[in-house]
Amino acid sequence: MPVIRFGGGAEVTGARVRSWVIVGGVLALAGLLFVASGRHALQSGSRQPQDIAELVQAESARVGELSEQASALNREINLLTSDDRTGGNVPQVEPPVAEREGVAAGSAPVRGPGLTVTLDDAPASSLDTVPGNPQPNDLVVHQQDLQNVINALWVGGAEAMTLQGERVTSTSAFRCSGNILLLHGKVFSPPYEVTAIGDQEALAQALEDDKGVQNYRAYVDWVHLGWGVQTHDQIEVPASQSSGELRYARVPEGTDVFA
């Protein structure tokens, strides 16, 4: 193998020289791509999100636009499948059954008596004024707190429910990241409001009996987390704006699956 000798006596084999040449070529190409990307961004005038908060805000706005488009398409579908367009030949479900299915699926608005539960973060001053050395994590509403309230209301016989005005159905999923709530592709900040239609006394009693809610209210007394329950003689829960389409993972074709 050829050897290159330098003045100091160091020796470099031909293989090492080739490696350095390859590495140098890759770095030069990466630099050209970086410069080209920067020039394209400047020429196009686009501004990409620089952090997670901006990215969430941008994606939330995009989801809002897509949701409006989906709602418009659903209205168009309802119009095209109405009796006036089809001549009444489309098989119809019995009205009582259709009503129950619409309520359960969230596709129909619901009106009736109910209540609203409000949860909110504690004031930051609680870190300095409350005994017991509370931590910042103790001052925020967590995902499990909302889940406990929602599950308790279902147990109490809630017929329909919303979280931040969004209809909660069997396919609804929400996530808390810090002190923000992600639901149906939208971003919400506290205070959080859960509204349920049903027997007010039964709903209130279910909240009192739930262990998770009891634990949250212990923090209400300790660090002053926000908590409130307001009854309504008549409220309306809107229909869900989501498509309700279920998505699930599929095994790619040709993949061996072992039991």
C-alpha positions in Angstrom: 0.0 0.0 0.0 1.5 3.4 -0.9 2.7 5.6 2.0 3.0 9.3 2.0 5.7 10.7 4.2 5.6 14.2 5.8 8.6 16.3 6.9 8.2 15.4 10.5 8.5 11.8 9.8 4.7 11.0 10.1 3.4 8.5 7.7 -0.1 8.4 6.2 -1.3 5.4 4.1 -3.2 5.8 0.9 -6.4 4.4 2.6 -6.3 7.3 5.2 -5.8 9.8 2.5 -8.9 8.5 0.7 -10.9 8.7 3.9 -9.9 12.3 4.5 -10.8 13.1 0.9 -14.3 11.5 1.3 -14.9 13.3 4.6 -13.9 16.6 3.1 -16.2 16.1 0.2 -19.1 15.3 2.4 -18.5 18.4 4.6 -18.3 20.6 1.5 -21.5 19.2 0.1 -23.3 19.7 3.4 -22.1 23.3 3.4 -23.5 23.9 -0.1 -26.8 22.4 0.9 -27.0 24.6 4.0 -26.3 27.7 2.0 -28.8 26.8 -0.6 -31.5 26.1 2.0 -30.8 29.5 3.6 -31.0 31.3 0.3 -34.3 29.5 -0.5 -35.8 30.5 2.8 -34.8 34.2 2.3 -36.1 34.3 -1.3 -39.4 32.6 -0.4 -40.0 34.9 2.5 -41.2 32.0 4.6 -40.7 31.9 8.4 -40.6 28.5 10.0 -41.5 28.0 13.7 -38.3 28.3 15.8 -39.5 26.6 19.0 -42.2 24.1 20.2 -44.6 26.9 21.2 -44.6 28.5 17.8 -44.9 25.0 16.2 -47.9 24.1 18.3 -49.6 27.5 17.6 -49.0 27.1 13.8 -50.3 23.5 13.8 -53.3 24.5 15.9 -54.3 27.2 13.5 -53.9 24.7 10.6 -56.1 22.2 12.4 -58.7 24.8 13.0 -58.9 25.6 9.3 -59.1 21.9 8.4 -61.9 21.4 11.0 -63.9 24.2 9.4 -63.4 22.6 6.0 -64.5 19.2 7.4 -67.6 20.8 9.0 -68.5 22.4 5.6 -68.1 19.1 3.9 -70.3 17.4 6.5 -73.0 20.0 5.9 -72.8 19.4 2.2 -73.1 15.6 2.7 -76.2 16.1 4.9 -77.7 18.3 2.1 -76.9 15.8 -0.6 -78.4 12.9 1.4 -81.5 14.7 2.5 -85.0 13.6 1.4 -85.3 16.4 -1.0 -82.3 15.2 -3.0 -82.8 11.5 -2.7 -86.5 11.3 -3.1 -86.9 9.8 0.3 -85.6 6.4 -0.8 -82.7 6.2 1.6 -83.5 3.8 4.5 -84.3 5.7 7.7 -83.6 4.8 11.3 -86.4 5.0 13.7 -86.4 8.6 15.2 -85.9 7.4 18.9 -83.0 5.1 17.9 -81.4 7.8 15.7 -81.7 10.3 18.6 -80.0 7.9 21.0 -77.3 7.1 18.6 -76.7 10.8 17.8 -76.3 11.6 21.5 -73.9 8.7 22.1 -71.8 9.4 19.1 -71.8 13.1 19.7 -73.2 13.9 16.2 -76.3 15.6 17.6 -76.5 18.6 20.0 -78.1 18.0 23.4 -80.1 20.4 25.5 -81.0 20.1 29.2 -80.1 20.8 32.8 -76.5 20.2 34.0 -73.5 21.7 35.6 -70.0 23.1 34.8 -66.9 22.2 36.7 -64.0 24.7 36.6 -60.4 23.8 37.4 -57.5 26.3 37.4 -53.9 26.6 38.3 -52.9 27.9 41.7 -51.3 31.4 42.0 -47.5 31.4 41.8 -47.4 33.2 45.1 -48.4 29.9 46.8 -44.8 28.8 46.5 -43.8 31.4 49.0 -46.9 31.8 51.2 -48.1 28.2 51.6 -46.5 26.0 54.3 -45.3 22.5 53.5 -42.8 23.4 50.8 -45.0 23.1 47.7 -43.3 22.6 44.3 -44.2 24.2 41.0 -45.7 20.9 39.8 -48.2 21.1 42.7 -49.6 24.4 41.3 -50.9 23.2 37.9 -53.9 21.2 36.8 -52.8 17.9 35.5 -54.2 15.6 32.8 -55.3 13.1 35.4 -57.3 15.8 37.3 -59.4 16.4 34.2 -59.7 12.7 33.5 -61.0 12.2 37.1 -63.6 14.9 36.7 -64.8 13.6 33.3 -64.9 10.0 34.4 -66.8 11.0 37.6 -69.4 12.8 35.6 -69.9 9.8 33.3 -70.4 7.7 36.4 -72.9 10.2 37.6 -75.0 9.7 34.5 -73.9 12.5 32.2 -75.7 12.3 28.9 -73.4 14.7 27.0 -70.3 16.6 27.9 -67.8 19.2 26.7 -64.3 20.1 27.6 -63.4 23.7 26.7 -66.5 23.8 24.6 -65.4 20.7 22.6 -67.8 17.8 22.6 -66.3 14.8 24.5 -67.1 11.4 22.9 -65.8 7.9 23.1 -63.0 8.8 20.6 -61.9 12.0 22.3 -58.3 12.1 23.6 -56.6 15.0 25.3 -53.1 15.6 26.5 -51.6 18.1 29.0 -48.2 19.5 28.3 -47.1 21.8 31.1 -50.0 24.1 31.7 -51.6 23.8 28.2 -54.2 21.3 27.0 -54.2 19.6 23.6 -57.6 18.5 22.4 -58.9 17.7 18.9 -55.7 19.4 17.5 -56.4 22.6 19.4 -54.5 24.3 22.2 -56.2 25.5 25.4 -54.9 27.2 28.6 -56.5 27.2 32.1 -59.0 27.7 33.5 -60.5 24.5 32.2 -64.2 24.0 32.0 -66.0 20.7 31.9 -69.8 21.0 31.2 -72.1 18.0 31.5 -75.8 17.5 30.9 -77.7 15.3 33.3 -79.3 15.0 36.7 -77.6 17.8 38.7 -77.7 16.1 42.1 -76.4 12.8 40.7 -73.6 14.6 38.9 -72.6 16.6 42.0 -72.7 13.5 44.2 -70.5 11.6 41.7 -67.9 14.3 42.0 -68.0 14.2 45.8 -67.5 10.4 45.8 -64.7 10.2 43.3 -61.3 9.5 45.0 -59.3 11.4 42.3 -61.5 14.4 42.6 -61.1 14.3 46.4 -57.3 14.2 46.0 -57.5 17.3 43.7 -59.7 19.2 46.2 -57.1 18.4 48.9 -54.6 20.4 46.8 -57.3 23.1 46.4 -57.3 23.5 50.2 -53.5 23.3 50.3 -52.0 25.4 47.5 -55.3 27.1 46.3 -55.8 25.3 43.0 -59.0 26.6 41.3 -62.2 24.7 41.8 -65.8 25.6 41.2 -69.1 23.9 40.4 -72.0 25.9 38.8 -75.4 24.4 38.0 -77.5 25.3 34.9 -81.2 25.0 34.5 -80.8 24.8 30.7 -77.6 24.4 28.6 -76.8 23.2 25.2 -73.9 20.9 24.3 -73.0 21.3 20.6 -72.4 18.4 18.2 -68.9 17.1 17.7 -67.0 18.7 14.9 -64.6 15.7 14.5 -65.2 13.1 11.8 -65.3 10.3 14.4 -63.1 8.1 12.1 -61.2 5.5 14.0 -57.5 5.0 13.1 -55.5 2.1 14.2 -52.2 0.4 13.4 -52.0 -2.2 10.8 -49.3 -4.9 10.3 -47.6 -4.3 7.0 -48.1 -7.0 4.3 -45.5 -9.7 4.4 -44.7 -9.2 8.1 -44.6 -12.4 10.2 -46.7 -12.1 13.3 -46.0 -14.4 16.2 -48.6 -15.2 18.8 
